[in-house]
Amino acid sequence: MEHIVTEDYISSLLSEASSEVQEFRKSCSPGYRTGHESYLRWLEHMGTLGKWVYAQYTDEIYNAFLDYEEPINDYFYAQGLLAAAGTLTGQAVQLAGLECVPGFREKKEALDLICRRFVEQLPQEERTECAGQFAERIERINDSRKFFFLYGFELMFMLLKRAGYKMPDEQLKKLYN
C-alpha cells in the first residue's frame, strides 16, 4: 500500500522545521548566535590541524551529533503537536525532560564516547577548546527541545484555529513566556 505521507516528505518537513527553528533562535537569542559563530570558527580552525582531523570530524563526529540531535528535535516537535491538540480536552501544556526521548541515554553515551576519542587524538593544546566546543554544542541541542516543542505547538494551534476550533491565544502567549 502506498502512503500519502512518505518518509521523504517527513524528512523534508522536519528539515524545514529545523531551519526555521535555527533562524528563530538566531533572531531572538544573541547567545545562540554567538555560540554558533564560535562553532563555525572552530570548524575553520580544525581544518588547520591536518586533513585527518577534519576528515574524521566530518565522517564520525558530525554523524554522531546528528544521531543525538534528530531524535530530540523529532520528539519535542511531536510533543508540541500533541500538547496543542491536547488543550482541546483541557490537558496541561508541559515540556518533558530529555530522558523522555526514546533511546536518549544510549545516544548520549555514544556521542560522549565518540567525542572523547576524537579529543584524545588531538594535540594537547587543542583538547580543551575542542571539548568545550562539543559541550556547548550538546547544550545548544538540548536547549533546542524548547523551540521544537514551541514550533510543533504553534503549528497545531494555528491549524486547529484555522479549522474552526476555539483556541485561546493565552495558551500560546504562556509558552512564549
Phi, psi and chi 1 to 4 in degrees:
 res  aa     phi    psi   chi1   chi2   chi3   chi4
   1 MET       -  131.2  175.2  178.2  172.4      -
   2 GLU   -89.4  138.0 -158.4  167.5  -46.8      -
   3 HIS   -99.8  152.0  -62.7  -80.9      -      -
   4 ILE   -70.5  -45.5  -64.9  172.4      -      -
   5 VAL   -93.1  108.7  177.7      -      -      -
   6 THR   -94.1  165.2   64.4      -      -      -
   7 GLU   -61.8  -37.2 -168.3   62.3   38.6      -
   8 ASP   -62.7  -39.7  -73.7  -16.8      -      -
   9 TYR   -64.5  -45.3  175.2   75.4      -      -
  10 ILE   -60.6  -45.0  -66.7  -65.6      -      -
  11 SER   -59.9  -41.7  -66.8      -      -      -
  12 SER   -65.3  -43.8  174.0      -      -      -
  13 LEU   -61.1  -45.9  178.4   70.0      -      -
  14 LEU   -69.2  -34.0  -67.4  171.8      -      -
  15 SER   -65.5  -42.0  178.0      -      -      -
  16 GLU   -63.9  -42.7  178.4   67.4   23.9      -
  17 ALA   -61.1  -43.1      -      -      -      -
  18 SER   -61.3  -43.1 -177.7      -      -      -
  19 SER   -62.7  -43.4  -65.6      -      -      -
  20 GLU   -67.0  -39.6  -70.9 -175.0   27.3      -
  21 VAL   -63.8  -44.2  164.3      -      -      -
  22 GLN   -61.8  -43.6 -173.2  173.1    7.9      -
  23 GLU   -64.4  -40.3  -72.6  -55.9  -48.2      -
  24 PHE   -62.4  -45.3  179.6   79.0      -      -
  25 ARG   -63.2  -40.5  -72.3 -179.9   78.6 -179.5
  26 LYS   -61.6  -39.8  -78.2 -179.0 -170.5  176.1
  27 SER   -75.5  -28.3   70.5      -      -      -
  28 CYS  -111.2   -3.1   73.3      -      -      -
  29 SER  -134.8   98.9  173.7      -      -      -
  30 PRO   -58.9  -34.1  -15.9   23.7      -      -
  31 GLY   -63.0  -39.4      -      -      -      -
  32 TYR   -65.0  -45.8  177.3   81.6      -      -
  33 ARG   -60.9  -44.6 -173.7  175.2   32.1 -108.3
  34 THR   -62.6  -45.1  -57.1      -      -      -
  35 GLY   -62.7  -40.7      -      -      -      -
  36 HIS   -66.7  -41.1 -174.6   69.2      -      -
  37 GLU   -65.3  -38.6  -71.3  167.8    0.3      -
  38 SER   -62.5  -41.8  172.7      -      -      -
  39 TYR   -62.3  -43.1  168.6   70.0      -      -
  40 LEU   -64.3  -38.8  -66.1  176.3      -      -
  41 ARG   -63.7  -38.9  -78.7 -168.6  -57.5  -82.0
  42 TRP   -64.2  -41.5  170.0 -111.0      -      -
  43 LEU   -58.9  -44.3  -76.3  179.1      -      -
  44 GLU   -60.3  -44.6  -83.7 -175.8   41.0      -
  45 HIS   -62.6  -39.1  175.8   69.4      -      -
  46 MET   -57.9  -34.4 -101.6 -161.7  -53.2      -
  47 GLY   -61.0  -23.3      -      -      -      -
  48 THR   -85.0   -9.1   67.6      -      -      -
  49 LEU   -87.5   -2.7  -59.4  177.5      -      -
  50 GLY   122.9  150.2      -      -      -      -
  51 LYS   -62.0  -36.2  -71.8 -174.9  179.1 -174.5
  52 TRP   -62.7  -34.9   72.1  -90.9      -      -
  53 VAL   -64.6  -51.3  173.1      -      -      -
  54 TYR   -66.3  -39.6 -164.5   75.2      -      -
  55 ALA   -63.4  -44.8      -      -      -      -
  56 GLN   -66.2  -37.5 -173.6  174.8    4.3      -
  57 TYR   -61.4  -50.3  176.6   84.1      -      -
  58 THR   -69.5  -27.8   56.1      -      -      -
  59 ASP   -82.7  -43.5  -70.5  -13.4      -      -
  60 GLU  -107.6  -52.5  -67.6  179.2   27.1      -
  61 ILE   -66.0  -47.1  -57.7  -62.6      -      -
  62 TYR   -56.2  -47.4 -178.6   79.1      -      -
  63 ASN   -67.0  -34.9  -71.6  -30.1      -      -
  64 ALA   -65.1  -39.9      -      -      -      -
  65 PHE   -66.2  -39.9  -88.0  101.4      -      -
  66 LEU   -62.6  -43.8  -82.4  179.5      -      -
  67 ASP   -60.8  -31.5  -73.3  -14.4      -      -
  68 TYR   -79.3  -43.2  175.5   75.2      -      -
  69 GLU   -74.8  -43.8 -178.7  176.8   23.7      -
  70 GLU   -57.0  -47.2  -75.6  179.9  -15.7      -
  71 PRO   -62.9  -33.3  -15.5   23.9      -      -
  72 ILE   -65.9  -51.4  -68.1  170.6      -      -
  73 ASN   -60.8  -46.6  -65.4  -10.1      -      -
  74 ASP   -62.6  -43.4  -64.6   -5.6      -      -
  75 TYR   -62.1  -48.0  180.0   83.9      -      -
  76 PHE   -75.7  -27.3  -74.0   99.4      -      -
  77 TYR   -62.8  -48.5  177.8   62.1      -      -
  78 ALA   -64.2  -39.1      -      -      -      -
  79 GLN   -63.0  -37.1  -72.5  -60.0  -54.6      -
  80 GLY   -63.9  -43.4      -      -      -      -
  81 LEU   -59.4  -48.1  -67.1  167.4      -      -
  82 LEU   -64.9  -39.2  -67.8  170.2      -      -
  83 ALA   -63.9  -42.5      -      -      -      -
  84 ALA   -63.8  -43.9      -      -      -      -
  85 ALA   -65.2  -35.8      -      -      -      -
  86 GLY   -67.0  -23.2      -      -      -      -
  87 THR   -64.4  -23.0   61.9      -      -      -
  88 LEU   -64.1  -28.0  -67.8  174.0      -      -
  89 THR  -104.4   11.7   60.4      -      -      -
  90 GLY    85.1   12.4      -      -      -      -
  91 GLN   -69.8  144.7  -66.3  178.1    6.9      -
  92 ALA   -73.3  145.0      -      -      -      -
  93 VAL   -92.3  120.9  176.0      -      -      -
  94 GLN  -147.0  135.6 -170.2  171.7  -19.5      -
  95 LEU   -86.5  125.4 -176.8   65.7      -      -
  96 ALA   -80.5  166.3      -      -      -      -
  97 GLY   -83.9  166.0      -      -      -      -
  98 LEU   -61.2  -30.4  -71.7  165.7      -      -
  99 GLU   -63.9  -13.6   62.9  -78.6  -10.3      -
 100 CYS   -78.4  -17.1  -68.1      -      -      -
 101 VAL   -69.6  123.3  176.6      -      -      -
 102 PRO   -55.9  127.1  -24.9   34.4      -      -
 103 GLY    77.4   10.5      -      -      -      -
 104 PHE   -57.0  -51.1  171.8   74.5      -      -
 105 ARG   -58.9  -43.0 -172.1  167.1  -46.7  -74.2
 106 GLU   -65.5  -41.3  -66.6   83.0    4.9      -
 107 LYS   -64.3  -40.7  -63.5  -79.8 -174.4 -177.5
 108 LYS   -65.9  -44.7  177.9   73.1  168.3   92.1
 109 GLU   -62.7  -42.2  -71.6  171.3    2.7      -
 110 ALA   -64.0  -43.2      -      -      -      -
 111 LEU   -63.6  -45.7  177.4   62.2      -      -
 112 ASP   -59.2  -42.5  -72.2  -15.1      -      -
 113 LEU   -64.1  -47.2  178.2   63.3      -      -
 114 ILE   -63.6  -42.7  -72.0  171.4      -      -
 115 CYS   -63.8  -44.6  -71.1      -      -      -
 116 ARG   -61.2  -44.5 -168.9  169.8   45.6 -107.0
 117 ARG   -62.5  -39.9  -73.5 -178.8 -178.2  161.5
 118 PHE   -64.9  -47.5 -179.9   80.8      -      -
 119 VAL   -60.3  -40.2  168.4      -      -      -
 120 GLU   -63.5  -22.8  -70.9  169.4   -5.0      -
 121 GLN   -84.1  -13.6  -65.1  176.7   38.2      -
 122 LEU   -78.5  158.6  -67.3  174.3      -      -
 123 PRO   -58.0  146.3  -20.5   29.1      -      -
 124 GLN   -49.1  -43.1 -172.0   66.6   39.4      -
 125 GLU   -69.8  -12.4   63.6  -86.7    9.9      -
 126 GLU  -100.0  -14.3  -57.9  -67.3  -18.3      -
 127 ARG   -63.5  -45.7  -68.8  179.0 -178.7  176.5
 128 THR   -63.8  -44.8  -58.5      -      -      -
 129 GLU   -61.8  -45.3  175.0   69.7   19.1      -
 130 CYS   -64.3  -46.4 -174.7      -      -      -
 131 ALA   -60.4  -38.9      -      -      -      -
 132 GLY   -65.0  -41.3      -      -      -      -
 133 GLN   -62.3  -43.1  -72.4  -69.5  -23.6      -
 134 PHE   -63.4  -43.4  -72.7  165.4      -      -
 135 ALA   -63.1  -42.1      -      -      -      -
 136 GLU   -64.4  -39.0  -73.9  176.9   26.3      -
 137 ARG   -66.5  -41.0 -173.2  163.9  178.3 -154.9
 138 ILE   -61.5  -42.1  -69.9  168.6      -      -
 139 GLU   -63.3  -41.4 -173.9   57.9   36.8      -
 140 ARG   -63.9  -39.2  -79.0 -167.4  -53.9  -85.5
 141 ILE   -64.8  -47.6  -69.4  168.6      -      -
 142 ASN   -59.8  -39.6  -67.1  -12.5      -      -
 143 ASP   -69.2  -24.7 -170.2   52.3      -      -
 144 SER   -63.4  -19.4   71.4      -      -      -
 145 ARG   -56.6  -37.6   70.1 -169.3  172.2  100.6
 146 LYS   -62.1  -39.8  -62.9 -179.6  -73.9 -169.2
 147 PHE   -75.7  -36.8  -64.8   93.5      -      -
 148 PHE   -70.3  -36.6  -81.9   89.2      -      -
 149 PHE   -60.9  -48.3 -179.0   88.5      -      -
 150 LEU   -60.4  -42.9  178.4   61.3      -      -
 151 TYR   -60.5  -48.0 -172.4   93.1      -      -
 152 GLY   -63.8  -42.6      -      -      -      -
 153 PHE   -62.0  -48.0 -171.4   94.6      -      -
 154 GLU   -61.9  -41.6 -154.4  174.4  -66.2      -
 155 LEU   -61.8  -50.7  176.4   63.2      -      -
 156 MET   -65.7  -40.7 -178.4   59.0   77.0      -
 157 PHE   -55.8  -48.5 -175.1   89.5      -      -
 158 MET   -68.0  -38.0  -60.4  -56.2 -109.4      -
 159 LEU   -63.6  -43.0  -75.4  170.5      -      -
 160 LEU   -65.3  -41.4  -69.3  169.9      -      -
 161 LYS   -60.6  -44.4  -93.6 -176.4  108.6  164.9
 162 ARG   -62.8  -32.9 -170.8  173.9  172.8  159.0
 163 ALA   -80.2   -2.4      -      -      -      -
 164 GLY   104.6   -0.1      -      -      -      -
 165 TYR   -74.3  147.4  -71.3   95.0      -      -
 166 LYS   -82.7  106.2  -58.2  -71.1 -176.0 -142.5
 167 MET  -115.3  108.4  -57.0  -62.8  -69.2      -
 168 PRO   -67.9  128.3    8.2   -8.9      -      -
 169 ASP   -61.8  -20.1  -71.7  -29.7      -      -
 170 GLU   -59.9  -34.1  -65.8   79.7   40.1      -
 171 GLN   -61.5  -43.8  -69.5  173.9  -32.7      -
 172 LEU   -68.9  -40.0 -160.9   53.0      -      -
 173 LYS   -62.4  -37.4  -72.3  177.4 -173.7  174.9
 174 LYS   -59.6  -38.8  -75.3 -179.5 -172.1  177.2
 175 LEU   -66.6  -32.3  -73.8  178.5      -      -
 176 TYR   -75.0  -20.1  -82.4   96.1      -      -
 177 ASN   -84.0      -  -65.3  -28.9      -      -
